[in-house]
């Protein structure tokens, strides 16, 4: 009985045969994970765009660029 259990354990833990592939860890993302990641990235990009194009941030960036271009060396 122990010999049979040992063989089954080796097969399902990946030490022999194709069924062991079920026990390995995933290294990449699945399609649903890509979809969730893409939606999250798009949402973050939309929020970042709104922040950067807001009045105070836009004027601060314009002031920073103007000061950098007018700098004396």
C-alpha positions in Angstrom: 0.0 0.0 0.0 2.8 2.4 0.9 4.5 1.8 -2.5 1.3 2.7 -4.3 0.8 5.9 -2.3 4.4 6.8 -2.9 3.9 6.4 -6.6 0.8 8.5 -6.6 2.5 11.2 -4.5 5.4 11.4 -6.9 3.2 11.7 -9.9 1.0 14.4 -8.5 3.8 16.4 -7.0 5.6 16.7 -10.3 8.4 14.2 -9.9 7.2 12.0 -12.8 4.8 12.3 -15.7 2.5 14.9 -17.0 0.0 15.1 -14.1 2.7 16.8 -12.1 2.4 19.9 -14.2 -0.9 20.7 -12.4 1.0 21.3 -9.2 3.5 23.9 -10.5 3.1 27.5 -9.8 2.0 30.0 -12.4 4.7 32.3 -13.6 2.7 34.6 -15.9 -0.6 36.3 -15.8 -3.8 34.9 -17.2 -6.1 36.7 -19.6 -8.4 37.9 -16.8 -5.4 39.2 -14.8 -4.3 41.1 -18.0 -7.8 42.6 -18.3 -7.9 43.8 -14.7 -4.4 45.2 -15.0 -5.2 47.0 -18.2 -8.4 48.5 -16.7 -6.4 49.6 -13.6 -3.7 51.2 -15.7 -6.3 53.0 -17.8 -8.0 54.3 -14.7 -4.7 55.5 -13.2 -3.8 57.2 -16.5 -7.1 59.0 -16.5 -6.7 60.2 -12.9 -3.1 61.3 -13.7 -4.2 63.1 -16.8 -6.9 65.0 -14.9 -4.4 66.0 -12.2 -1.7 67.2 -14.7 -4.2 69.2 -16.8 -5.7 70.9 -13.8 -5.2 74.6 -13.4 -2.8 74.8 -10.5 -0.6 72.0 -11.7 -0.6 73.3 -15.3 0.5 76.8 -14.1 3.2 75.3 -11.8 4.6 73.3 -14.7 4.5 76.3 -17.1 6.3 78.4 -14.4 8.9 75.7 -13.9 9.6 75.4 -17.7 9.7 79.2 -18.1 12.2 79.5 -15.2 14.3 76.7 -16.6 14.4 78.3 -20.1 15.3 81.7 -18.6 18.1 80.4 -16.4 21.4 82.1 -16.7 24.5 80.0 -16.7 
